[in-house]
Amino acid sequence: MKTITIEMNLPEDVYLTLQSAGLDKERLRERARQDLALRLYAEHILSIGKAARVAGMCLADFMSLLVLNDIPVVEYGEEDYERDLATIKRFMGREKGE
């Protein structure tokens, strides 16, 4: 699979501060990928599979990362609820012989 490299410049003093907090270049790269993936998934820009690939993680690990960051793995909205409720009522009617 082809990849595109994206670079980022940081002011040296900012990098030194991050480095003193234990965030070397590799850890920053990993964290930036994960944070970008989380954000793009939460904004519904990327699917969960593509976001996991951006994060450099398998799907199960990315789902765990979502949970750790309080981002819903699956969004279940009012429209979904109404559709499911209608389906349940339809099946309940069939069981009663309606």
N, C-alpha and C positions, 0 to 999 in steps of 0.2 A: 504494500500500500504506500502510495506517495504521501509525503508529509511536507508541510510548509514550516519554516522556521520564523518565529517572531521574536525580535529582540526588544529589550527594555533597558533604558538607561536610568540609573539612580544617582543622585548626588552622593559623592564619596562619604560625606559625614553621615548620611542616612544609612548607607550600606554598612559603615563601621558600627553604627548603633545596632543594626539588625544582627550583624555578625557577633557582637558582644552578647546578644540575647540568644546565641546558639543557632542563628539562621545563616549558614554558609550558602554559597551560590547554589549548590545542588538542592538543599532543603528549600531555599526560596523558589527555585524553579518548580519543584514538586508542589509546594504550597500555592504558587500562583496558578498552576494548572488546575489544581483541585478547586480553588476559590472561583476561578473563571467558570469551570464546569458547573459548580453549584449555582452560581448566579444565572448562567444561561439556561439551566434547567428550570430554576425557580421562575424565570421570566417567560417560560414556555417558548424559548427560542430553539432549544435543542431537545430532542427526545432523550429518554433516560439512557438508551444504548449509546447514542452519540456523546452524551455528556460523560458517561463512564469512560469512553475512549479518550476524550479530551483530558480527563483526570488521570489517565494512565492506569485505570483500575478495572478489575473484572466487575461485572454487574452486581454481584452480591456485595462486594466491598463498597461499591459506590452507593448502594442502597443503605448500607450501614452508615456511611458518611452523611447521607441525607438525614437520617434519623438523628445522628449526633449534632447536626446543625439545625434541628427543628424545621426541616423542610419536608413537607408531605411527599411520601414516595408515590402515592396515588391520590389525586384530588377527587373527592366525591362530593359533587355539588348538588344543589337543590333540584336541578333538572334531572340528574342521575337518580336521585331519590324518588322523584315523581314517576319516572319511567319504571323503576323497579317496583314501586307500590302498585302501579297499574298492572304490571305483569303478575304480581302476587294475587291481586283481586281477580284477575282473569282465570288463574289456575284454581283459586278457591271456588269460583263459580262452577268450574268443570267438575270438581270433586263432589259438589252438592247436587250434581245432575242438572244444572242450569244450562 
